Amino acid sequence: MTPLPRIASLARTGTGISLEFDLAADHPVFCGHFPATPILPAVAQIDWALRIAREHLPLPAHFRGLRSLKFLRVVQPPARLALELAQEGAGVTFAYSLAGTACSTGRIEFADDAAGPDRSLL
């Protein structure tokens, strides 16, 4: 689990939250990914969205799956990265952007029970 970057701002929205991170080139997430041209790993973006959603939104207890993942733009440091989280039923949508340009989007689904026929392996 990679440490979260410094949160520059956090605000509640109608059904979610809006944040901005400051990503410095020396943040541990860039270690080895890649030395000459650091980029923010997709798995870190999902991890951060999941952890922040769990911390700030009332979600069911169990992870169920990921849907509609799209990685549209490479994120390189230094950067002020925005994250929008919106709760929709038992899930949360996330959208990362840089200066208003979309970087990645997706939906994280949760369930009250750990078992189920649609349980994702992720």
C-alpha positions in Angstrom: 0.0 0.0 0.0 1.5 3.3 -1.1 1.2 6.3 1.1 -1.3 8.9 0.0 0.2 12.1 -1.3 -0.3 15.4 0.6 -4.0 16.4 0.3 -4.1 20.1 -0.6 -7.9 20.4 -0.4 -10.9 18.3 0.5 -14.5 19.3 0.2 -17.8 17.5 0.5 -20.0 17.6 -2.6 -23.7 16.5 -3.0 -23.1 12.7 -2.8 -19.3 12.5 -2.5 -16.1 14.4 -2.0 -13.6 16.4 -4.1 -9.9 16.5 -3.4 -6.7 17.8 -4.7 -3.3 16.1 -4.2 0.2 17.5 -4.6 2.3 14.9 -6.3 6.0 15.5 -5.9 8.6 13.6 -7.9 10.1 12.1 -4.7 6.8 10.5 -3.6 7.3 6.7 -3.0 4.6 5.8 -5.6 7.1 6.8 -8.4 9.9 4.6 -7.0 10.8 2.3 -9.9 7.9 3.4 -12.1 9.9 4.4 -14.1 13.3 6.0 -13.1 13.9 8.1 -16.2 10.2 9.0 -16.8 8.1 8.6 -13.6 4.4 7.9 -14.1 1.6 7.4 -11.6 0.6 3.7 -11.7 -3.0 2.8 -12.4 -3.1 0.5 -9.4 -2.1 3.4 -7.1 -5.0 5.5 -8.5 -7.5 2.7 -7.8 -6.0 2.1 -4.3 -6.1 5.8 -3.3 -9.7 6.2 -4.6 -10.8 3.1 -2.7 -9.1 4.1 0.6 -10.3 7.7 0.5 -13.9 6.5 -0.4 -13.9 4.1 2.6 -12.6 6.8 4.9 -15.1 9.5 3.9 -18.3 7.8 2.6 -20.7 5.3 4.2 -20.1 2.2 2.0 -21.0 -1.5 2.4 -18.3 -3.5 4.1 -17.0 -5.7 1.3 -15.2 -4.9 -2.0 -17.2 -6.4 -4.9 -15.4 -5.3 -8.1 -14.2 -2.7 -10.5 -16.2 -1.5 -13.5 -15.7 0.8 -16.4 -12.0 1.6 -15.8 -10.5 4.0 -18.2 -7.0 5.4 -18.1 -6.9 8.3 -20.5 -3.8 10.3 -19.7 -0.4 9.6 -18.1 0.2 11.5 -14.8 3.7 12.7 -14.2 5.2 14.7 -11.3 5.1 17.4 -10.2 1.4 17.7 -10.5 -1.7 18.9 -8.7 -4.1 16.0 -9.2 -7.8 16.3 -8.6 -10.0 13.4 -7.5 -13.8 13.4 -7.6 -15.6 10.6 -5.7 -19.4 10.2 -6.0 -21.4 7.6 -4.1 -24.0 5.9 -6.3 -25.9 3.2 -4.4 -23.5 0.5 -3.2 -20.7 1.9 -5.3 -18.6 4.9 -5.9 -17.4 6.5 -9.1 -14.0 8.1 -9.3 -12.5 10.6 -11.7 -8.9 11.9 -11.6 -8.0 15.0 -13.6 -5.1 17.4 -14.2 -6.1 21.1 -14.8 -9.6 20.0 -15.9 -8.4 17.3 -18.3 -9.6 13.7 -17.5 -6.8 11.2 -16.5 -8.8 8.2 -15.3 -12.3 7.1 -14.4 -14.0 4.1 -13.0 -16.5 2.6 -10.6 -15.7 0.7 -7.4 -18.5 -1.6 -6.3 -19.2 -2.8 -2.7 -21.5 -5.4 -1.1 -22.8 -6.1 2.4 -21.7 -9.7 2.1 -18.4 -11.1 0.9 -20.0 -13.9 -1.2 -22.0 -13.6 -4.3 -22.2 -14.9 -7.9 -20.8 -11.7 -9.4 -17.8 -11.4 -7.0 -14.8 -10.1 -8.9 -11.4 -11.7 -8.4 -9.9 -8.3 -7.9 
